Amino acid sequence: MEMQNIVAIVTGGASGLGEATTRRIVSNGGKVAIFDLNEERGRALVEELGEDHVLFLKTNVASGDEVERNVAEAVSVFGKLNTAVNCAGIATPGKVVSKGGPMPLDRFEKVIQVNLVGTFNVIRVAAAAMMENEPNADGERGVIINTASVAAFEGQIGQAAYSASKGGVVGMTLPIAREFASSGIRVMTIAPGLVETPLFAGLPEPAQNALVDMTLFPKRLGRPDEYAKLVESIVTNPLLNGEVIRLDGAIRMQPK
């Protein structure tokens, strides 16, 4: 698909990877419905980028009712939906058993609920809307791009919940791509390494430096717009389907 024809939902679209993706789509002439809980940032982006191109819908991605309602609203406002980029996520570190005892179960459940169930929730509703589209010349009706993490493959101590959630996103990529193939909807996943986002900024500086040292080249944090560039490549290349792409400077995470 051509970027100027994109009508997208971007979850977590008010900051970090999602904001960079929103900006790149709009700069290429596309339209974005931002699904995010950060009302202040979301409305600021609408004001900056223009109501003709950006719609903000406060959304808890783990809520079936909210996602169904807001996907319908996005389609009503923009006339169609042909792209979904799932960037919403949380990272709540914690050992399975620490000095204080076992991890509270609700802490694990919340990470799974947002990162994995939330991603699936948006996929199921967005895909149903895309199936109503007329196919383009390549038979394509839409594309779905999910966000995993290198932690899906090399989770560190304290990342059991996060790694499980992102491993789930990786694991469902191919079966969903296979299911949607007959409808002309592609499904891809990006697994970023260390990127300058609010999630990463919460780590102590020594921890950040230690993680950067694991990156082979370039020896720095990734930039959100590098994620957005890969989104653009996936959108515009119809042969990319059913795969997970690492975007990580060849980092291989160590146990801690």
C-alpha positions in Angstrom: 0.0 0.0 0.0 1.0 3.6 -0.6 1.6 5.7 2.6 -0.7 8.5 1.4 -3.6 6.0 1.3 -3.1 4.8 4.9 -5.9 5.1 7.4 -4.4 3.7 10.6 -5.1 2.9 14.2 -1.9 3.4 16.2 -2.1 2.2 19.8 0.1 4.0 22.2 0.2 6.6 19.5 0.7 9.6 21.8 4.3 8.8 22.8 7.4 6.8 22.0 7.3 4.4 19.1 3.6 5.1 18.6 4.1 8.9 18.3 6.9 8.5 15.8 4.7 6.2 13.8 1.8 8.6 13.9 4.1 11.5 12.8 5.5 9.4 9.9 2.2 8.3 8.6 0.8 11.9 8.7 3.9 13.4 7.1 3.3 11.1 4.2 -0.3 12.1 3.8 -2.0 9.3 5.7 -4.5 9.5 8.6 -4.2 8.1 12.1 -6.6 7.4 14.9 -4.5 7.4 18.1 -5.6 4.9 20.7 -4.0 5.9 24.0 -4.7 6.7 27.6 -2.7 9.9 27.7 -5.4 12.4 26.9 -3.1 15.4 27.2 -0.5 14.2 24.8 -3.1 12.8 22.4 -5.0 16.0 22.1 -1.7 18.0 21.7 -0.9 15.8 18.7 -4.3 16.4 17.1 -3.8 20.2 17.5 -0.3 20.0 16.1 -0.9 17.7 13.2 -4.4 18.7 12.3 -7.9 17.3 12.8 -8.1 16.3 9.2 -5.3 13.8 9.7 -5.4 12.8 13.4 -8.2 11.6 15.7 -7.6 10.9 19.4 -9.7 8.3 21.1 -8.9 7.6 24.7 -8.6 3.8 24.8 -7.7 1.0 27.2 -6.6 -1.6 24.6 -7.4 -4.4 27.0 -11.1 -3.5 27.0 -13.2 -5.3 24.4 -16.0 -2.8 24.5 -13.7 0.3 24.3 -11.8 -1.1 21.3 -14.9 -2.1 19.5 -16.5 1.3 20.0 -13.4 3.3 19.1 -12.6 1.2 15.9 -16.2 1.9 14.8 -15.7 5.6 15.6 -12.4 5.7 13.6 -14.1 4.1 10.6 -17.0 6.5 10.9 -14.7 9.6 10.9 -12.2 8.5 8.3 -14.4 6.3 6.1 -12.3 3.1 6.3 -9.4 1.4 8.2 -6.6 -0.4 6.4 -3.7 -0.3 8.9 -3.2 -1.1 12.6 0.1 -0.6 14.4 0.1 -2.0 18.0 2.6 0.0 20.1 0.8 0.2 23.4 2.6 -1.7 26.2 3.9 -1.7 29.7 7.0 -3.1 31.3 6.7 -4.0 34.9 9.9 -5.6 36.1 10.1 -8.0 39.0 11.6 -11.4 40.0 9.3 -14.4 40.2 10.5 -14.8 43.8 12.3 -12.0 45.6 13.2 -11.2 49.2 9.6 -10.2 49.8 8.3 -13.5 48.5 6.6 -14.6 45.3 5.6 -11.9 42.7 2.0 -10.8 43.2 0.0 -12.6 40.6 -1.9 -9.5 39.6 1.4 -7.9 38.5 2.0 -10.7 36.0 -1.6 -10.7 34.9 -1.6 -6.9 34.2 1.4 -7.1 31.8 -0.1 -10.0 29.9 -3.4 -8.2 29.8 -2.0 -5.0 28.3 0.8 -6.3 26.0 -0.7 -9.6 24.8 -4.4 -9.5 25.3 -4.5 -5.8 24.3 -2.6 -6.6 21.1 -5.0 -9.4 20.2 -8.0 -7.3 21.1 -7.1 -4.6 18.6 -6.1 -7.2 15.9 -9.5 -9.0 16.1 -11.6 -5.8 15.8 -9.4 -3.9 13.3 -9.1 -7.0 11.0 -12.9 -7.3 10.9 -13.1 -3.7 9.7 -10.4 -4.3 7.1 -12.3 -7.2 5.7 -14.9 -4.7 4.5 -12.4 -2.9 2.3 -12.2 -3.2 -1.5 -8.9 -4.9 -2.3 -6.2 -2.9 -4.1 -4.5 -4.1 -7.3 -2.4 -6.6 -5.3 -5.5 -8.0 -3.6 -4.6 -6.3 -0.3 -7.2 -5.0 2.1 -5.0 -4.2 5.1 -1.9 -4.6 7.1 -1.4 -5.2 10.9 1.9 -4.5 12.6 2.6 -5.6 16.1 5.3 -4.7 18.6 7.2 -7.5 20.4 10.7 -7.1 21.9 14.1 -8.8 21.9 13.0 -9.8 25.4 10.7 -12.3 23.6 13.9 -14.3 22.8 16.4 -13.2 25.4 14.5 -12.1 28.4 16.6 -11.0 31.4 16.1 -11.8 35.1 13.1 -9.8 36.2 11.5 -9.9 32.8 9.4 -13.0 33.1 6.1 -11.2 32.7 7.3 -8.9 29.9 9.0 -11.7 28.0 6.0 -13.9 28.3 3.7 -11.2 26.9 6.1 -10.4 24.0 6.7 -14.0 23.3 3.0 -14.4 22.9 2.9 -11.6 20.4 5.6 -13.4 18.4 3.9 -16.7 18.7 0.5 -15.5 17.3 2.0 -13.6 14.3 2.2 -16.5 11.8 -1.1 -18.3 12.7 -3.0 -15.0 12.3 -1.2 -14.1 9.1 -2.2 -17.6 7.8 -5.8 -17.0 8.8 -6.1 -13.6 7.2 -4.2 -14.4 4.0 -7.4 -15.3 2.2 -8.8 -11.8 3.1 -5.7 -10.0 1.8 -4.6 -8.8 5.2 -0.9 -9.0 6.1 0.3 -9.5 9.7 3.9 -8.6 10.8 5.7 -8.0 14.1 8.7 -5.8 14.9 10.9 -6.8 17.8 12.8 -3.7 18.9 15.9 -3.7 21.0 16.8 -0.7 23.1 15.0 2.4 22.0 14.8 5.8 23.5 11.2 5.6 24.8 9.5 6.5 28.1 9.7 2.8 29.1 13.5 2.8 28.7 13.9 6.2 30.4 12.6 4.7 33.6 15.7 2.6 34.1 18.6 3.8 36.3 21.5 5.3 34.2 24.0 2.5 35.1 21.4 -0.1 33.8 20.9 1.9 30.6 24.7 2.1 30.0 25.1 -1.6 30.6 22.4 -2.4 28.1 23.9 -0.1 25.5 27.2 -1.9 25.9 25.5 -5.1 24.6 24.6 -3.5 21.3 27.1 -4.3 18.6 26.5 -1.5 16.1 25.5 1.3 16.1 26.6 1.6 19.7 23.7 3.6 20.9 20.0 3.5 21.7 17.6 3.1 18.9 15.5 6.1 17.9 11.7 6.0 17.7 11.7 7.2 14.1 13.8 4.1 13.1 10.9 2.0 14.2 8.5 4.2 12.2 10.8 3.8 9.1 10.4 0.1 9.4 6.6 0.4 9.7 6.7 2.4 6.5 8.8 -0.3 4.8 6.4 -3.0 5.9 3.4 -1.1 4.7 4.8 -0.4 1.3 6.3 -3.9 0.7 3.5 -6.4 0.0 5.8 -9.4 0.3 6.4 -8.8 4.0 4.0 -11.1 5.8 3.9 -13.5 8.7 7.3 -12.6 10.0 9.1 -11.1 13.0 11.8 -8.5 12.3 14.4 -7.7 14.9 15.3 -4.0 15.0 18.1 -4.1 17.5 21.7 -3.3 16.3 22.5 -7.0 16.7 22.1 -6.9 20.5 21.9 -10.2 22.3 20.6 -9.6 25.9 22.6 -11.2 28.7 20.9 -12.7 31.8 21.2 -9.4 33.8 
